[in-house]
Amino acid sequence: MKKIKRLFLIVAFAAMGALCMTACASTPNGDKKPTSVTDSIYEISVDASKVSVDASDISVYIYSSDGMTELAKKKLSQGKAQFELDDGSYVATLGGLPQEVSYSSVLLTKNGRKAKVTLETSKYDRFSEEYSFAFTIIMFPGDRDVGELDVQVCDDSVCRFALFTDGNVADVSLNVGDYVVKVGIYTDDGLEELYHENCTVTLDRRFCVVAL
């Protein structure tokens, strides 16, 4: 009789455990919880020591690697912002800064999840009475070497060369406005245009992604 009671208790506890596991894996409306995805921490720190701005007013924006979709936004806290993101590549840029302040947007990758952005003073043209700040071109050259490409950022009056001295990221000094990024390559017949991308420079969007 004792053996039967002991067996009954074992079966009862096993049934209760199975019921608990089912309940714990479900939401109150009966749906199962989604499988958790392990995210990585991506961090942007900002050095504002060279300019007179309130760092608490600065926001960090995270965009998809093609620059088309804003994925996240956070205010700086103690000079930095952290984001939990899937492993991948992202563009980090800043918002809430005046035109008198210049900085470089950065490309984050799974092998480079941390970046430091230093704020600088924008260039002032006393003839036009306008500021020009760093506008970042992020180039994905496909099966070509970025070093063999001729990249220029043009408006209605002038074209400015983008010099890629740091991998596939380059800065060009621009003001707010509409521009065209032209990508060409030199051949025996001269400069052949491969691609062009229209981009609009604003105070809160100072980067353009170009993918061949």
N, C-alpha and C positions, 0 to 999 in steps of 0.2 A: 504493500500500500504506500509506504514511504517513497519507494522508487517511482511509483506512478505520480505522486504529488510533485516530486522533484522534477520529473520529466515535464509535467504540466507547467511548472514555474519557468523552466528553461524555454519552453515553446512560447509562453506568454511574454517573457522579457524580449525574446527575439522578435516577436510580432510588434511589440511596442517600439523597439528600436527602429524597425523598418518603417513604421508609421511616422516616427519622429524625423527620420531622414527625408521622407517624402515631403513632410510639412515644412522642414527647414529649407528645402530647395525650392519652395514655392513662395510667391508673393501673396499678399492677402486676397487678391482677386482670383487666385488659383493658377496664375501663370508662373512658369518656372523662371527663376532668376537667370539672366544672361550669363554666359560663361565669361569670367573675368579675364581681361586682357592686361598683361603686364606692360605698363607704360614706362618710359624713360624720362628722367628729369633733364630738361633743357633750361639753361640759365643764361640770362643776359645781365651783365653789370654795367653801370654807366658812371663814368668819371666826369663830374661836372665842375671840377676844381678850377678850370681855366676860363669859365664864363660865369656871368651873374644871372643865374636862373635858380628857381626853386625846384629841386629835384622831385619833390612830392607832386608837382603838377605834370610830370612827364609820364606818359603811358607807353608801354611796349606792345607792339602789334606783332602777331605771328601769322604769316601767310603760307599757303601751300607753295611747293617748290616752283610752280609755274607762275607764281605771283598773282594769281587770279582770285583766290578765295581767302578771305580773312577767317582764320580759325580760332584765334583767341586774343584777348586784350587784358592787360593788367597794369595797374599803377605801380610805380616803383615803390619798394619798401626797403629802407636802409640802403638805397643805391642799387638794388637789383630786383629782378623778377624771375620767378621759376614757373615752368609749365610742365605738366605731365602729358607727354605726347607719345604716339607710336614711334617706333624706330623709323627714321626716314630723313628727308631733307626739307628744310624750312627756311623762309626768309624772315629775319627779324628787323623791324624798323621802329622808329620812335614817332610819337605824336605829342602835341602840346607845346612845341617849341617855336619861337619866333624866327623870322628870316635872318636875324642877326646871328643865329647859332647854326653851325655846320656840324655834320657827323656823317659817318659811313654806315649804311645798312650792311647787314652781314648775312652770310649763308651758313646755316647750321646743318650739320650732318650727324649721322649716328657715330661717326668717329671724332666729331668735334662738337660736343653738345654744349660747350661753354664758350662765351665770347664776351669781350670787353669793348664797349663803345666809348670813345673819348670825344667830348664836345669841344669844338673849336669856335673861334670867331669867324664869321663869314667875311668874304672879301667885299669891300665897298668900292664901287666905281664912282668917283666924284663927278664924272661927266654925265653919266646917266642917272646918278643919284639912286642907284639900286644896289642891293646886295646879291651876291651869287654864292651858293653853298654847294657842298659835295652832293652830286647826284650819282648814285651807284648803279652801274651796269653789271648784271650777273649773266654771264654767257654760258650756254650749254652748246658747244660747237659740234655735237654729233660725232662723226668719225673723223673730223678734222682737228688739227692742232690750232688752238686759239692764237698762238704766236704768228701763224701765217695769214691771219685774217686782218683786214683793214676795217676798223669799226669807227664810225663817226656819228656824232649826235648833231643834228641839223635843225635850225629853224628857218624862217624866211630869209634871213640875212647872212648867216654864217654857219659853218660846220666846225665842230670841235672834235679832235681825235681822242679816243679812249685808249689808254695805254695799259695793257694787262700785265702788270709787273708782279701781281700777287695771285697766281693761278688764274681762275676764270672770273675774277672780280676786279672791276676798275671804277674809278671815280672821275667824273667830269664836273667842272664848275659851271653851274647853271642857275638861272632864276626861275621863278614859277612861270608856267606857260606850256604851250604845246610844241612837241619836238618829234623828229623822226630819227630812229636809230637805224643807220644803214650799215649793212655788213657786206663786204666785198673781198675779193681775192685777186691778186695780180697774176695775170697770165701773159703769154707771149703777145697777145693782142691788146694788153693794157689792163685796166681795173674792171673786173666783171662783178656786177652786183649779184649777190647770192640771196639776199633777204633784206626786208626792211620792216620795222615795227614802229607803229605810232604810239607815243607815250605822252601823258600829261603829268607835268611836275607840279605838285602841290606841297604845302608846308607839311602835311601829314603823310605824304606818299612821295618819298624821295628815292625811288628805285625803279628799275625796269628789268624784267627777265626776258632774255632773248634766247630762244631755242631753235637751232637749225634742224 
